[in-house]
């Protein structure tokens, strides 16, 4: 991350491609990544072949029905159901797949059926067949995506319907605004330097109204006239300061 805590483009790409985590991408970047995955596989993105899922605290893609259906058509995949067995309350289906190039693969789909009977048992068998077909299709095509039929069986998985934008990084609070000066800055004058008598008057009045003056008013005075000490004031500058202090004193 850079100094502001924002991930760089390279770090986002690494998280998306290597770690499979899309949560750091903006909505626009996620759309671009989604379309790039579809294009690389020859899938039509408008048919929504993928969905979003949060798994192990990572936002990633999972394959939906449109994905495996299109893959079978693109690669000429044919399927054969090898067996359907029910053991210990689990329906296990084995399916073989062969593509147009002659490559083949075998995978299974398993669904808990317990003591189901009749139509409920028939539906469980069909779900197991569907899971086996999709799993073997993804395996034969060399894709490691979870299938839609598997997502519901993973307790920690959460399907994401709508994705909120990534939270903006926390930025340091703005610097506090400078305190207003008691005196409005004036350009330096070229009169003779102030006398010691006038400086004593300024000191006496300032001491008398010290509770009404802001902290650091002497520094503000120096900044106003661009001087290092009160002894560098001109006669006119000293008169201005003394007059303003007396106004504060008289108005109290």
PEGI-V142879 format. One line per field, one symbol per residue. phi: phi as a letter, one per 40 degrees, with the letter a starting at -180 (. if undefined). psi: psi as a letter, one per 20 degrees, with the letter a starting at -180 (. if undefined). A space follows every 50 residues. Layout:
phi->???
psi->???
This chain:
phi->.cccgccccccccccccccgbcccccdccccccdccccccbgcccccfcb bbabbfgbcacbcbdcccccccccbgcbbbccabbbbfgbcbbbbbbbcc cgcbababbbbcbfbcbgcccccccccccdcccccccccccgbccccdcc cccbdccbcbcbbcddccccbcccccccccccbcdbccbbcccccccccc cdccccccbdcccccgccccccccbgbcacccccdccccccccccccccc cc
psi->qahjjpprgghggghgggikojhiqrghhggggghggghhikqohijmiq rqqopkjporqqprghghghhhggjlpqqpogqoqopljpoppppqqpah iiqrrprrppppickqrchghghgghhhggggggghghghjkpjqqqhih gijogiqopogppqqpqqqpqqqqqqqqqqqhpppqqqrjrqqqrhghhh ggggghhhkhiiqqpjhghhgghgjlrhrhiiqrggghhgggghhhgggh i.
